[in-house]
Amino acid sequence: MGFLERIAAEVADEVSAKLGSRRSLISAVEGAEGVPVIAEIKWSSPSAGRIRDPSSPVEIGKAMVRGGAVGISVLAERRFFNGDPRAIAELRREVDVPILYKGFVVHPYQLFEAATLGSDAVLLIARLLGDRLRDFMRLAEDLGMESLVEVFSPEEVRQALNAGARLVGINNRDLETLEVDISRTERLAGLIPDEVTLVSESGISTVEDVRRVMAAGADAILVGTSIMRAANVEEKVRELVGALR
């Protein structure tokens, strides 16, 4: 083997090792004790304004994991959510749960960014990607990441399923009006096959909210604002995890 071939082989092995170290969000949900909570780190939002003064994402993430979160979602969008994708790399070194890159993905570059930072999964919004959804899902898979495909309507559910989504998130928030309606999970959950992992997103803050969406058929919940507003992040996550006990 020549020098160039040896270099190529070693680089290929290194890349394969990095991709192989990814953690599965689907498996984390399936293996959860209690309600599978994907806890989200976000400091502000267009609908809620400032949610929490920015501090160490690692310390917040560790508190979420101590509370029982099966995964951590990191809002990477800077302008409207005051996010910082670099937090993913910091968390990756310090916590042992899957990390979700949550942004408004419209360009393949963002998938490469997510993978480079160490994301285990990436949020893909069906409404934003349209006919490109399948290609973005395939690229994410090639980069070693799962895709959480976000839907808002029956048409988007069909779009996600036709693209082969195995992890689907129903967004209870209307991204046009920013209004929240938890009954959206109740209306759409029945359209999603049992073999697809279903996450209810947005507007979940109380034990009653958790029970409602889980009774509708959700397999997991993604919660940001109510956790980030809590005086004790760890205890708030623990409360949601234990909602069905």
C-alpha positions as CSV (number, residue, x, y, z in Angstrom):
1,M,0.0,0.0,0.0
2,G,1.4,3.4,-1.0
3,F,1.6,6.4,1.3
4,L,-1.5,8.1,-0.2
5,E,-3.6,4.9,0.1
6,R,-2.4,4.4,3.7
7,I,-3.3,8.0,4.7
8,A,-6.8,7.6,3.0
9,A,-7.4,4.3,4.9
10,E,-6.4,5.8,8.3
11,V,-8.6,8.9,7.7
12,A,-11.5,6.6,6.7
13,D,-11.1,4.6,9.9
14,E,-11.0,7.7,12.0
15,V,-14.2,9.1,10.5
16,S,-15.9,5.8,10.9
17,A,-14.9,5.7,14.5
18,K,-16.4,9.1,15.1
19,L,-19.6,8.3,13.3
20,G,-19.9,5.0,15.1
21,S,-19.7,6.8,18.5
22,R,-23.1,8.5,18.0
23,R,-25.8,7.9,20.5
24,S,-29.3,7.0,19.4
25,L,-32.1,9.3,20.5
26,I,-34.7,6.7,19.5
27,S,-33.0,4.1,21.7
28,A,-32.8,6.5,24.6
29,V,-36.5,7.1,24.3
30,E,-37.3,3.4,24.1
31,G,-35.1,2.6,27.1
32,A,-36.4,5.4,29.4
33,E,-37.6,4.9,32.9
34,G,-40.5,7.1,33.3
35,V,-41.6,9.7,30.8
36,P,-38.9,10.2,28.1
37,V,-38.1,13.9,28.4
38,I,-35.8,15.6,25.8
39,A,-34.9,18.8,27.7
40,E,-34.1,21.9,25.7
41,I,-31.5,24.5,26.4
42,K,-32.7,27.9,25.2
43,W,-32.2,31.3,26.6
44,S,-34.9,33.3,24.8
45,S,-37.5,32.9,22.0
46,P,-39.7,35.2,19.9
47,S,-42.8,34.2,21.8
48,A,-41.5,34.2,25.3
49,G,-38.7,36.8,25.2
50,R,-35.9,36.3,27.7
51,I,-36.4,33.0,29.4
52,R,-33.3,32.7,31.5
53,D,-30.1,34.7,31.7
54,P,-27.4,32.9,29.7
55,S,-25.1,30.8,31.9
56,S,-23.1,27.6,31.5
57,P,-24.9,25.2,29.1
58,V,-22.9,22.4,30.6
59,E,-24.1,23.0,34.1
60,I,-27.7,23.3,32.9
61,G,-27.3,20.2,30.8
62,K,-25.9,18.2,33.8
63,A,-28.8,19.3,35.9
64,M,-31.2,18.1,33.2
65,V,-29.5,14.7,33.1
66,R,-29.6,14.4,36.9
67,G,-33.3,15.1,36.7
68,G,-33.7,12.1,34.3
69,A,-33.7,13.7,30.8
70,V,-33.0,11.1,28.1
71,G,-31.7,13.7,25.7
72,I,-30.7,17.3,25.4
73,S,-31.9,19.6,22.7
74,V,-29.7,22.6,22.0
75,L,-31.2,25.6,20.2
76,A,-28.5,26.6,17.8
77,E,-30.2,29.7,16.2
78,R,-28.5,32.9,17.2
79,R,-30.6,35.8,16.1
80,F,-34.0,35.0,17.5
81,F,-33.2,32.4,20.2
82,N,-29.8,33.7,21.4
83,G,-28.4,30.2,20.8
84,D,-24.9,29.1,20.3
85,P,-24.1,25.8,18.4
86,R,-20.8,25.6,20.1
87,A,-22.6,24.5,23.3
88,I,-23.1,21.2,21.6
89,A,-19.4,20.5,21.6
90,E,-19.1,21.5,25.2
91,L,-22.0,19.2,26.2
92,R,-20.8,16.4,24.1
93,R,-17.7,16.1,26.4
94,E,-19.6,16.3,29.6
95,V,-22.9,14.4,29.3
96,D,-23.7,10.9,28.2
97,V,-27.1,11.4,26.7
98,P,-27.9,12.1,23.0
99,I,-27.7,15.7,21.9
100,L,-30.1,17.2,19.3
101,Y,-29.1,20.1,17.1
102,K,-32.2,22.2,16.9
103,G,-32.3,25.0,14.4
104,F,-34.0,26.0,11.2
105,V,-32.1,23.8,8.8
106,V,-32.3,24.9,5.2
107,H,-28.7,24.3,3.9
108,P,-26.6,21.1,3.9
109,Y,-23.8,23.1,5.6
110,Q,-25.9,23.1,8.8
111,L,-25.9,19.3,8.8
112,F,-22.1,19.3,8.5
113,E,-21.9,21.8,11.3
114,A,-24.1,19.7,13.5
115,A,-22.1,16.5,12.9
116,T,-18.8,18.3,13.4
117,L,-19.9,19.6,16.8
118,G,-20.9,16.1,17.8
119,S,-24.7,16.1,17.5
120,D,-26.4,12.7,17.7
121,A,-29.6,14.0,16.0
122,V,-30.8,17.0,14.1
123,L,-34.2,18.7,13.8
124,L,-35.6,18.8,10.2
125,I,-38.8,20.9,9.7
126,A,-40.9,19.3,7.0
127,R,-42.5,22.6,6.1
128,L,-39.2,24.3,5.5
129,L,-37.6,21.5,3.5
130,G,-40.5,20.4,1.4
131,D,-39.4,18.1,-1.4
132,R,-35.8,18.2,-0.1
133,L,-36.7,16.5,3.1
134,R,-35.6,13.0,2.0
135,D,-32.2,14.2,0.8
136,F,-31.5,16.0,4.0
137,M,-32.5,13.0,6.0
138,R,-30.2,10.8,3.9
139,L,-27.3,13.2,4.4
140,A,-27.9,13.4,8.1
141,E,-27.8,9.6,8.2
142,D,-24.6,9.5,6.2
143,L,-23.1,11.8,8.8
144,G,-24.1,9.5,11.6
145,M,-27.1,11.4,12.9
146,E,-30.8,10.6,13.4
147,S,-33.4,13.0,12.1
148,L,-36.3,14.3,14.2
149,V,-38.7,15.4,11.5
150,E,-41.0,18.1,12.7
151,V,-44.6,18.2,11.4
152,F,-47.6,20.4,11.9
153,S,-50.4,19.1,9.7
154,P,-51.7,15.8,8.3
155,E,-50.0,16.6,5.0
156,E,-46.7,17.1,6.7
157,V,-47.2,13.8,8.6
158,R,-47.6,12.0,5.2
159,Q,-44.6,13.9,3.8
160,A,-42.4,12.7,6.8
161,L,-43.6,9.1,6.6
162,N,-43.1,9.0,2.8
163,A,-39.6,10.2,3.3
164,G,-38.9,7.3,5.7
165,A,-38.9,9.2,9.0
166,R,-38.5,7.0,12.1
167,L,-38.6,9.8,14.6
168,V,-41.3,12.4,14.2
169,G,-42.1,15.5,16.3
170,I,-45.5,17.1,16.4
171,N,-45.0,20.8,17.0
172,N,-47.9,22.1,19.2
173,R,-46.8,25.7,18.3
174,D,-47.9,27.3,15.1
175,L,-44.7,28.7,13.7
176,E,-46.7,31.4,11.8
177,T,-48.7,32.8,14.7
178,L,-46.5,31.3,17.5
179,E,-49.7,30.2,19.3
180,V,-49.7,26.9,21.2
181,D,-52.4,24.2,21.0
182,I,-51.6,20.9,22.7
183,S,-54.6,19.3,21.1
184,R,-52.5,19.3,17.8
185,T,-50.7,16.2,19.2
186,E,-54.1,14.6,20.0
187,R,-55.3,15.3,16.4
188,L,-52.2,14.1,14.6
189,A,-50.8,11.3,16.8
190,G,-53.3,8.7,15.3
191,L,-51.8,9.2,11.8
192,I,-48.4,8.0,12.9
193,P,-47.6,4.2,12.9
194,D,-46.6,2.5,16.2
195,E,-43.2,1.7,14.8
196,V,-42.4,5.4,14.4
197,T,-41.2,7.2,17.6
198,L,-43.4,10.2,18.3
199,V,-42.3,13.3,20.2
200,S,-44.7,16.0,21.3
201,E,-43.0,19.4,21.2
202,S,-43.8,22.8,22.6
203,G,-46.3,24.1,25.2
204,I,-45.8,21.4,27.7
205,S,-45.2,22.7,31.2
206,T,-47.3,20.8,33.8
207,V,-47.8,17.2,34.8
208,E,-51.3,17.4,33.4
209,D,-49.9,18.5,30.0
210,V,-47.5,15.5,30.0
211,R,-50.3,13.0,30.8
212,R,-52.5,14.5,28.1
213,V,-50.0,14.2,25.2
214,M,-48.8,10.8,26.4
215,A,-52.4,9.5,26.5
216,A,-52.8,10.8,22.9
217,G,-49.9,8.5,21.8
218,A,-46.7,10.5,22.2
219,D,-43.7,8.3,23.1
220,A,-41.6,11.3,24.4
221,I,-41.9,15.0,25.0
222,L,-39.5,17.9,24.1
223,V,-39.7,20.6,26.7
224,G,-37.7,23.9,26.8
225,T,-39.4,27.0,28.3
226,S,-40.9,25.6,31.4
227,I,-37.7,23.8,32.3
228,M,-35.5,26.8,31.6
229,R,-37.7,29.1,33.6
230,A,-37.7,26.8,36.6
231,A,-35.7,27.9,39.7
232,N,-34.5,24.3,40.0
233,V,-33.9,22.8,36.5
234,E,-33.1,19.3,37.9
235,E,-36.3,19.2,40.0
236,K,-38.5,20.4,37.1
237,V,-37.2,17.7,34.8
238,R,-37.7,15.1,37.5
239,E,-41.3,16.3,38.0
240,L,-42.0,15.8,34.2
241,V,-40.2,12.4,34.1
242,G,-42.4,11.2,36.9
243,A,-45.7,12.5,35.6
244,L,-47.2,9.0,35.0
245,R,-46.2,7.5,38.3
